[in-house]
């Protein structure tokens, strides 16, 4: 039952009950005196009673309405406030209890509205700080935001032990000192101190908000420090990578300098007085050079500093040159070029490494059997492929999965010469150039078959 | 055989070799003298700079890794004095992170251990290219296209596009003859003068790839124009055109 209904009922009962009692006493007294029930009197009493009830109901309803109107207004305002609209104020005239209730609601709504605005500004301020700004800018920004968000006259953030900053006394009539510790669960980063205008109210809720803000600033400062640390470590890793690159460059230079002289002198003498022993010196110098290159490539692949060039080149001539450079005399080599005008896109230096490794493998594992290379385009995939096949025993079934791993040597095992890096580096180089290296399925009558896939360019139609 | 033409044409080209490996210095000087070049040698960067004071060579061959002054510093020092062509001899290959740096100061580089015929071919190519002079460092070819060949890059519609060494060599030859037709044979020589593998299809395909990189509409090229049966022409469409 509503407040209005209860009030109405109360007034009706309060007015009608005594009147009914009075009517009953009147009728009872009259019956005792005359001995008969005077029907006229009874009718009068009943009529008066009915009139009294109607008047009481109307009056009670009006009164209840007058009393509950401000209550209903407050209730509506509270409902809208809890829905988020804090701008609604309730107007009630007078000085009574209801007016005071309404006024305290209005004050509450105003305070909530102000804190909401502060909170909004604080969230905005927190959102504006970025760990990339650096500590100094972060602190300056946080100080500025605190001043505007809380309406301070002045504010500063000290990144020292909070106890080192003395607590100021609050003297009535002068600007009010405020203070909040920049606290993290495990550490007190510093302290935020400032002054408010003397007229500005400051209660526990305001203090809570300031402390919340201070702890957010503390988190931002901690994040900045962590970010800085990560950045320094990243920088250090980059430097280490560069140092490693520089070191490898030095090593390969120091190996290649004597190799250059050895090779060039052997070659020069060879042109003057041909001697098979001199060409062995040249070949072995070249072999050593290729191993150095392989080690450098491995390191670069691992540190991600390999950046292959994308040049246009014909694949078959490159295979022929790689074979000639190997100097594998006594092994028959057959090159079939079905490129049909297709050219490959590759880094010439890196492609040479791949071809040397594959042809060298074919010579070593093929046991001197004839080697065939076949160049052909794969137009659907816009690729150019070269397949290199020997006629040896092929790759054992149990070795097929692991030959592309590092330091694996396949069937010949540890007795074979070489770094065990050949296929691993070759495949990685092919992938880096946008292609791939695959071991073909075993077929009767042929040995190991490897296919190098490279991005291809179809024949040019724009003939100049 | 290569220098024979130079011999008959007048003074032999002078080359200054800078390397801290005396064995290599003697050998390379020997090999080049046999081919008719006039050779000077220097053991380090300072000696090289002193020799420059006594007269400029036609070309320098500089070792990258030297104890006192590294090749890159020396090359920069030389370029600050005169625009002399430099070939860097080093353990650096095309995929090295330093290759781009070299490209800025050196006309070409050869990996150690060098193969003499290849080195000689590169020297010849650099000498031939001496006639190609691109007037400005940055070449604005239109509102949407700027070339910076020393940095091996182009700016296409405001975005940087990297060029490969060969692509920039071809563009260099075309830019030096801006608006004029350059024959496919010359382009083949400028791009692949150090190898016997190449044929005109290398030029055609590289041009097609270049168009995809720098032309607003690669199917209707406006900057890299084909002159059928002859070669190619680089055309500028300046903002005032």
Boltz contact constraints between the chains, C-beta under 6 A:
constraints:
  - contact:
      token1: [A, 252]
      token2: [B, 91]
      max_distance: 6.0
  - contact:
      token1: [A, 253]
      token2: [B, 65]
      max_distance: 6.0
  - contact:
      token1: [A, 253]
      token2: [B, 91]
      max_distance: 6.0
  - contact:
      token1: [A, 256]
      token2: [B, 91]
      max_distance: 6.0
  - contact:
      token1: [A, 256]
      token2: [B, 112]
      max_distance: 6.0
  - contact:
      token1: [A, 256]
      token2: [B, 113]
      max_distance: 6.0
  - contact:
      token1: [A, 257]
      token2: [B, 21]
      max_distance: 6.0
  - contact:
      token1: [A, 259]
      token2: [B, 113]
      max_distance: 6.0
  - contact:
      token1: [A, 260]
      token2: [B, 24]
      max_distance: 6.0
  - contact:
      token1: [A, 260]
      token2: [B, 112]
      max_distance: 6.0
  - contact:
      token1: [A, 260]
      token2: [B, 113]
      max_distance: 6.0
  - contact:
      token1: [A, 261]
      token2: [B, 23]
      max_distance: 6.0
  - contact:
      token1: [A, 261]
      token2: [B, 24]
      max_distance: 6.0
  - contact:
      token1: [A, 263]
      token2: [B, 113]
      max_distance: 6.0
  - contact:
      token1: [A, 264]
      token2: [B, 27]
      max_distance: 6.0
  - contact:
      token1: [A, 289]
      token2: [B, 113]
      max_distance: 6.0
  - contact:
      token1: [A, 305]
      token2: [B, 97]
      max_distance: 6.0
  - contact:
      token1: [A, 306]
      token2: [B, 95]
      max_distance: 6.0
  - contact:
      token1: [A, 307]
      token2: [B, 95]
      max_distance: 6.0
  - contact:
      token1: [A, 308]
      token2: [B, 95]
      max_distance: 6.0
  - contact:
      token1: [A, 309]
      token2: [B, 94]
      max_distance: 6.0
  - contact:
      token1: [A, 309]
      token2: [B, 164]
      max_distance: 6.0
  - contact:
      token1: [A, 310]
      token2: [B, 164]
      max_distance: 6.0
  - contact:
      token1: [A, 311]
      token2: [B, 164]
      max_distance: 6.0
  - contact:
      token1: [A, 311]
      token2: [B, 166]
      max_distance: 6.0
  - contact:
      token1: [A, 312]
      token2: [B, 202]
      max_distance: 6.0
  - contact:
      token1: [A, 312]
      token2: [B, 205]
      max_distance: 6.0
  - contact:
      token1: [A, 312]
      token2: [B, 206]
      max_distance: 6.0
  - contact:
      token1: [A, 314]
      token2: [B, 197]
      max_distance: 6.0
  - contact:
      token1: [A, 317]
      token2: [B, 197]
      max_distance: 6.0
  - contact:
      token1: [A, 343]
      token2: [B, 205]
      max_distance: 6.0
  - contact:
      token1: [A, 347]
      token2: [B, 94]
      max_distance: 6.0
  - contact:
      token1: [A, 347]
      token2: [B, 95]
      max_distance: 6.0
  - contact:
      token1: [A, 349]
      token2: [B, 93]
      max_distance: 6.0
  - contact:
      token1: [A, 349]
      token2: [B, 94]
      max_distance: 6.0
  - contact:
      token1: [A, 350]
      token2: [B, 95]
      max_distance: 6.0
  - contact:
      token1: [A, 457]
      token2: [B, 205]
      max_distance: 6.0
  - contact:
      token1: [A, 460]
      token2: [B, 201]
      max_distance: 6.0
  - contact:
      token1: [A, 460]
      token2: [B, 204]
      max_distance: 6.0
  - contact:
      token1: [A, 460]
      token2: [B, 205]
      max_distance: 6.0
  - contact:
      token1: [A, 460]
      token2: [B, 208]
      max_distance: 6.0
  - contact:
      token1: [A, 462]
      token2: [B, 204]
      max_distance: 6.0
  - contact:
      token1: [A, 462]
      token2: [B, 226]
      max_distance: 6.0
  - contact:
      token1: [A, 464]
      token2: [B, 184]
      max_distance: 6.0
  - contact:
      token1: [A, 464]
      token2: [B, 226]
      max_distance: 6.0
  - contact:
      token1: [A, 464]
      token2: [B, 231]
      max_distance: 6.0
  - contact:
      token1: [A, 464]
      token2: [B, 232]
      max_distance: 6.0
